[in-house]
Amino acid sequence: MKGHSQEGAAPRGSSTPRQRLLTAVNLRTPDRVPIDFAGTGATSIDAGAYEALKRYLGITVETEYIYRRAGVALPATSILEAFGSDTRRVIPKVSQYDVGAYDLDPDTYVNEWGVTVGKSSSGCHAPIRFPFDEHSTLEDLKRHSWPDADSPTRFAGVAESARRLHAATEYAIVLQVPPQVFSFGEALCGSEAWFIKLALDPKFAEHLIGIGVDFEIRWATALLDAAGSHVDIVGCSDEFAGQDRLSISPRMYRALVKPHQKRLFDAIRARTHAKVWMHSSGNIYPLIPDLIEMGLDILNPVHVSCTDMGDTVRLKREFGRELAFWGAIDTQRVLAFGTPAEVRDEVRRRIDDLAPGGGYVVSSIQNIPNGTPPENVCAMFETALEYGCY
């Protein structure tokens, strides 16, 4: 958008990062397109890619983590500043992956839900055993040892972090809450068993979703109460889709999932004036109107390499008057495997498509994956800063 005139737009640098981002997500024109790097656990960088980036930039600081078990790094403040990130993340003292978890061995742990998670040969952690399967019953749900919903561990440090960031910085402050609705069942049953339950035992499936949402409303409201008015964006996530289609039909979503998701959104919105941000990968195009209807403000990651999500001109035309977009820089092919020139073209294209009139925040569509050339990471942020001026 460099060189594009926008009536009433502020000159470059006239806004604070917080003002800039809030202007954009309120669907108005800021001075430049805001940038997010590591404001959420889905828009940061995997540890291996971060180590390569540090070497490339000549930075020797010790690596910190958003999620140590998942290998998601928290970039150094000097990198966030150099790349123009307009966000900062509220960081609790204990990662959500660590609350209630215990190690079985150096590579295997059991999380608070009773899911056993192991490390693969690639170094990534993934579930290997689940507490429920296709034969589980409602009685099994009653007998399960559920987490302590009111454990103070999960809220520790949130109030202090939010208050300090809001008072001491001019960045947009992001708080992530744990809610997931549909993917909660998959997390506790495994993919195959979960889809069998959805098809053949919908009472079990809906009951499990309801249990998850009851927990998550308690956690989300406690986190929001702790953070108070010091946060600008409240982020949550769920997964409804694969590369080319939804994981369930829109009809099943609206019957089994949407009522519980609305219950969750309503609880969040009752506790905060912050904008509601949601991460949901894949081709979720058919559900975007439902998400808007329930009060979603910002959609992430805009998974452009998936069917129906790559036409960002259409997404902006159809939904841009009601919904802001956050992401859209392709990690699946361009950022991970392209050249710096291709990355620059990708960033310019998404800004041209999504930024007019506000409503767009530049970030990668997922955490920048291991193996991504550091030159490409730099090209993404440099181009966003240079080209994103209105």
N, C-alpha and C positions, 0 to 999 in steps of 0.2 A: 504493500500500500504506500510505499514511499513515493512522495510527490502527489498523492491523491489529496485533493482539498476536501475538507469536511467543515461545513459551516458551523461555527460555534466551538470548534475543537480548540483545546488548550495547546499552547506551544510546548515543544518537547522539554521535559524536565520540570514542568510547572506543577505537577502533582506529586504527592507522596506515593510510595508503592501501594499503601492501603487505599488511598483515594482512587488511584488508577484502576486497581482491580475491582473495587466495589462499583465504580462507574461502569466498567465493562459488563459485570455480571448483572447490573441493573438495566442492561440493554441500552446504555447510552455511550456516546463517543468519548473515550479518554484521550490523553495526549499521545499515547502509544499503546500498542497491543501489550497487555500484561503478559508476564512470563512466570511459569511455575517450574521450579526444580526442587524436588524433595519436600514440597509442602504437604504431601500425602505419602502413604506407604505404597502407592501404586504409580507414583510419578518421580521416583528417585532413580537409583542406579544399583545394579548388582555388584557385589563386592569385587569380583574379578575385573569387571570393566572399570570400576573405580580405581583400583590399584594401577591399572594401565593408564588411566587419565592422570593420576597423580604423578606418575613417572614422566609422562609427556609434558606436564606443566612444571615439572621440577619442584613439586611440593612434597615435603617429607613428614607432614603431621601424621600422628597415629589415627588409624581408621576408627571412626565411631559407627554405630549401627542404629537404624530404625528398628529392624527385626534381625537380631543376631542369628537366631536359629534358621531363619529363611535366607540369610545371606544378603540382606538389603542394607546398603550403606547409607549413612547420613553424611553428605558432603560437608567439607569444612566451610566455615563462614566466608573465608576469602574466595572460595570458588563460587559460592552462591552470589556473592557481591559482583564478582567479575562477569558472571553470566547474566546478571540483571534480574535474578529471581525476585519477584514481588511478594513472595509468600514466606512465612515461617510456620513451623509445625509445633503445636503443643506436644511436649514429650513427657509422658508419665514416667515414674521411676522404674516401673516394671513393664516390659513388653507384653502385649496380649498373648504372645506365644509362650510366655514363661509363667503366667498366672496359673497356679495350681498344677503345673507340670512337674514330672519327676523323671530322672534318667534311669533307663534300664542298663545302658552301656554308653560308651562315648559317642556312638552314632545313632542311638535309639532312645526315644523318650515317649512317655504317655502324657497326653494333654489332659486338661481338666475335665473334658467330656468323656474320657475313656478311650480315645482313639490313639493307637500306637503308630508313631511316626518314625520312619527310618531314613537313613541317608543312602542315596543311590551312588553308583560308581561315578556319576558326573558331579557329585558333591551337593546335589539338591536334596532337600528333605521332602518326603511324600508319605501319605498314610499307607500303612501296610496291614493293619487290622482295625476292625470297626466294632462298636458295641452292639449294633443291630444288623440284621440281614433280611433276606426276603421271607424268612419264616417267623420273624419277630411279631409279637402280638401287643395289644394294648396293655396287657398285664406286664409284659417286659418293660414297657415304658414306665409303669408305676413302680416297678422294682429297681429301676436303674438308679445308681448313685449320682445324682445331679450335682453340679458345682454349687458353691456357696454364692448366691446372687449378691450378697451384701458384704463380701470380703473387702476390707478397706485397701488391700494390696492393689486391686485393679484401679483404684482412684488416686493412689498416692502420688503426689507431685503435680497433679493436674491444675489445681487452683493456683499454686505458686508459679508454675510455668506460664499459664495463661496471663496472669496478672503482670508478671515481669515482662513478657514479650510485648504486651499491649502498651505498657507504660514506658518501656525503655527503647522501643523501636517504632518505626513508622510503617512496618510491613503489615500485610493482610495476614491475620492469624487464623490458622486452620486447626480444628479439633476433629479427630476421627473417632467415631463411636463404633462399637462392634457390630451393629445390626446387619444381619443377613437373614433373608426369609426363605426363599426357595432353596438356596444352596446350603442352608442349615441341615436339611434332611440328607442331602448328598454327602455332606461332611461326616455325618454320623452313621450312614449306612453303606457308603461307597456307591459309585455311579450305577452299577448294574442293579444292585438290590433296590436302590432308591427308585429307579424308573419302573421296576417291577411293582413296587408298592404303589406308586402313583397310578399305574394302570389297573392293578388287580385288588388293591386294598386302600382305596382313597380315604377311608375313615382313619386308618393308621397314619397315612401321610399327612392329612390335615391336622390330626392331633399332635403329631410331632412338630409340624410347623408352628402350631399354636403354643406349644411348650417353649420353643425357641424364641418366639416373639415376646412371650411373657417375661422371660429372662432378659431379653435385650432391651425392652422398654425400661425395666428397672435400672439396667446398667447405663443406658443412654441418658435417662433423666438425671441419674446421680452424677454422671460426668458433666452434663450441662449445668446442673446446679453448682458444681464445683468451679466450673470455668466462668460462670456468671456472664456478664456482658462484655467480657474481654475477648471474645472470639467473633470472627467475621464470617467464617465458612464452617459448616458442620458437614463432615463427610461420612458416608456409609458405603457399603458395597453389596452387590449380589450378582449372581451369574445365572442368566436365563437362556443363553444361546451359544451355539457353536459357530463355526466359520461361515456357514451358508444358511442357517435356519435357526429358529427357536428350538429349545430343548423339549418344550411341551407346546401344545396348541394354544393359541390365544384363548380359546374357550375354557380349557383346563386352567390356564393362568387366572382368568377372571373368576372362575368358580372356587378354586382352592387357595390361590396365593394372594390375589389382589386385596381381598378384605383384610387379611392380616398385614399386608404391606401398608395399606391405608391407616390401619390402627397404629402402626409404628411411625409413619410420617406425621400423623396427627399428634402423637405424643411428643415428637421432636419439636414440631412447630409451636406447641403449647408452651415450651420451655425456653424458646430463644427467638430473637429477631434475626439471627444469622441466616445467611442463605444456605439452602440444603443442596448438597453436592452428592452425586451418586456415581460410583464406578460400576459399570456393567459391560463386560466385553462381548465380542461377537456381533452377530446380526440381530440387534434388538429393535430394528426399525418398526416392526408391527406393534411394539408395546410403547413406543414413545408417546402417543396420545394418552395412554393410560397413566404414564408417569407424570405427564403435565397435569392431567386432571387431578391427581393426588397431591399436587403441590410441589413437584420437583422444580428447582430453580436452575440447576447446572448438571449437564450430562457429561460424563467422562467414561471411556477414553476416546469416543468417536473412532471406533475401530475400522479405519478406512480400508484395510486390506480384506475386509469381510463383505460378502454380498449385501447389497443395498446400503452400505455405509460409506462407500467410497465417493459417491456423488455428493460432495459437500456443498455444492451450489444448491442442489435440491433440498438437502437438510436445512440449509439456511432459509431458503424460500418457504418451506412448509412449516418450520417450527421456530424460526429465529425471532418471531415477535413475542414468543412466550418462554423460550428456553435459551440459556447460554450454553456454549460448547467449550470444553476444556480438554485439550489433547490434540489428537488428529495427526501428529507427526509419526509416520509409519516406522515402528520398530521391527515389524515382521520381515520387511525386505530392505527398505531404503536405508534406515539408520544403521542396521546391523551389517548389511552386505553391499550397500551402494558406495559411490564415491562422494567426496565432499561436494562436488558440483551437483550431484543428484540430490543430496541432502538440502543444499541451498534452494534448488528448484522446488523441492517438496515443501519447505517452509514458506516460500513465497506463494505457492499455489494455495495452501490452506489459509494463509492470511488474506489473500485476495478473495477467497470464497466465503470465509466465515467472519471476518473482522468488520466489514462495512456497518456503520451504525453502532458499533460495540457488540458485546455478546460473545467474545472469543478470548480465551486464554491459551497461549502457546505452551504445550508440553508434549513429551513423548506419550504414545498411547499405552505403554506399559513401562515398568521400570526398565531402564536402558540395560539390555542383556549383556552377559559376559561374552567377550569376543568382539564387541563393537569397537571399531577403530576410534581412538581418542580424537583423531582429526575430524571425524564425523560429529562427535559430540560438540566440539568447539564450533564447527560450521553451523550446527542447528541454532545455538544460542547467539552467535555473532550475527547471523542473518536475521533472527527475530529482532534483535536490537536495532540493526541498521534499517531493515525494510519495514518494520512495524510502526513507524511514525505516521500519524495521520496528517 
